[in-house]
Amino acid sequence: MALTVQEQFGQIDIYVFDQILRGNIAAGMRVLDAGCGYGRNLVHLLREGCEVFAVDADAAGIEHVRQLSAALMTGLPVENFQVAPIEELPFPDGFANVVICNSVLHFARDEPHFRRLLAELWRVLRPGGMLFCRLGSRIGMDFEEVREGVFVVGDGSEWFLVDEEMLLGLTEEMNAVLVDPLKTTIVQDYRCMTTWVTRKRRTNEPN
């Protein structure tokens, strides 16, 4: 019996789905989901034979992902899914073809913390690999700033929010290539979520 779309893809983020449709995330790739939660973006990747790794600070989330992997009979070791902070990823340099960090970076305490998180994501990405980030931003809405770089969003939460200038500046600092133009979804009176997708240049690749 054919799977339903829901069974095949789970609660996948539509912008991760877009990268899959375009072949930027495909079977056989080593994919790291940094801040995986309960694995909402991993169902299809586990089904399709990606070499999936995942970390999260929440032990319950990691246990759920381990059970999901076992239920889908992926054969992946449970050690692929670890409780760990993003600023201390338990992987070597140049580890993954794709690194996904979805709805996590806006929980940085401040800009230095944000940069530490980003540096770790970039460190474990292979040359030629893709970093997918979806994060809160100030592109399209104004928010009350409570301390430098940290703003109150619609539900009262305090988020570290980037803007277009910062993301483009970071892309240049990282010597990265934008895979797509920045794409921002505005949720009325609540938040802005920007999708920032970059590629790490290969050795000796011209700018």
Residue pairs with C-beta under 8 A, 6 or more apart in sequence:
8 43
8 44
8 47
9 17
9 43
9 44
10 39
10 40
10 41
10 42
10 43
10 44
11 40
11 43
12 40
12 41
12 43
12 44
13 40
13 41
13 102
13 103
13 134
15 132
15 134
15 183
15 195
16 25
16 41
16 100
16 102
16 132
16 134
19 25
19 130
19 132
19 197
20 26
20 44
20 45
24 98
24 130
24 179
24 197
25 31
25 45
25 50
25 98
25 130
25 132
26 48
26 50
27 48
27 49
27 50
28 49
28 50
28 51
29 50
29 51
29 97
29 98
30 50
30 51
30 53
30 95
30 96
30 97
30 98
31 45
31 50
31 51
31 52
31 53
31 96
31 97
31 98
31 99
31 100
32 53
32 54
32 55
32 89
32 91
32 95
32 96
32 98
32 99
32 100
32 124
33 39
33 41
33 42
33 52
33 53
33 54
33 55
33 100
33 101
33 102
34 54
34 55
34 86
34 89
34 99
34 100
34 101
34 104
34 120
34 121
35 55
35 56
35 57
35 86
35 101
35 102
35 103
35 104
36 42
36 54
36 55
36 56
36 61
36 62
36 65
36 81
37 56
37 58
37 61
38 60
38 61
38 64
38 65
39 46
39 54
39 61
39 64
39 65
39 68
41 100
41 102
42 52
42 54
42 65
42 68
43 68
43 72
45 52
46 52
46 68
46 69
46 72
46 74
46 76
47 72
49 74
51 76
51 80
52 69
52 74
52 76
52 80
53 80
53 81
53 82
53 91
53 95
53 96
54 62
54 65
54 80
54 81
54 82
55 62
55 81
55 82
55 83
55 84
55 85
55 86
55 89
55 90
56 62
56 65
56 83
56 84
57 83
57 84
57 85
58 83
59 83
62 81
62 82
62 83
65 81
66 78
66 81
69 76
69 78
69 80
69 81
70 78
82 90
84 90
86 101
86 104
86 117
86 120
86 121
87 113
87 116
87 117
87 120
88 120
89 120
89 121
89 123
89 124
91 124
92 124
93 123
93 124
94 124
94 125
94 126
94 127
94 129
95 124
95 125
95 126
96 124
96 125
96 126
96 129
97 126
97 128
97 129
97 130
98 129
98 130
98 131
98 132
99 121
99 124
99 125
99 129
99 130
99 131
99 132
100 132
101 117
101 121
101 131
101 132
101 133
101 134
101 135
102 132
102 133
102 134
103 134
103 135
103 193
104 117
104 135
105 114
105 117
105 118
105 133
105 135
105 136
105 160
105 162
106 135
106 136
106 137
106 159
106 160
106 161
106 162
107 159
107 160
108 114
108 117
108 160
109 150
109 160
110 147
110 148
110 149
110 150
110 160
111 148
111 149
111 160
113 160
114 149
114 160
114 162
118 170
121 131
121 133
122 131
122 174
122 200
125 131
125 200
126 200
127 200
127 201
127 202
127 203
127 205
128 199
128 200
128 201
128 202
129 199
129 200
130 179
130 197
130 198
130 199
130 200
131 176
131 197
131 198
131 199
131 200
132 195
132 197
133 195
133 196
133 197
133 198
134 193
134 194
134 195
134 196
135 162
135 193
135 194
135 196
136 153
136 159
136 160
136 161
136 162
136 191
136 192
136 193
136 194
137 161
137 162
137 163
137 164
137 167
137 184
137 192
137 193
137 194
138 151
138 161
138 162
138 163
138 192
139 163
139 164
139 182
139 184
139 192
139 194
140 184
140 186
140 192
141 186
141 191
141 192
143 151
143 152
143 153
143 161
144 151
144 152
145 151
146 152
146 158
149 160
149 161
150 158
150 159
150 160
150 161
151 158
151 159
151 160
151 161
152 158
152 159
153 159
153 161
153 190
153 191
154 187
154 189
154 190
154 191
155 190
159 191
161 192
162 194
164 182
167 182
167 194
167 196
168 182
171 177
171 178
171 196
171 198
174 198
174 200
175 201
175 207
176 198
176 199
176 200
176 201
177 198
177 199
177 201
178 197
178 198
178 199
179 197
179 198
179 199
180 195
180 197
182 194
182 195
182 196
183 194
183 195
184 192
184 193
184 194
184 195
185 192
185 193
185 194
185 195
186 192
187 193
201 207
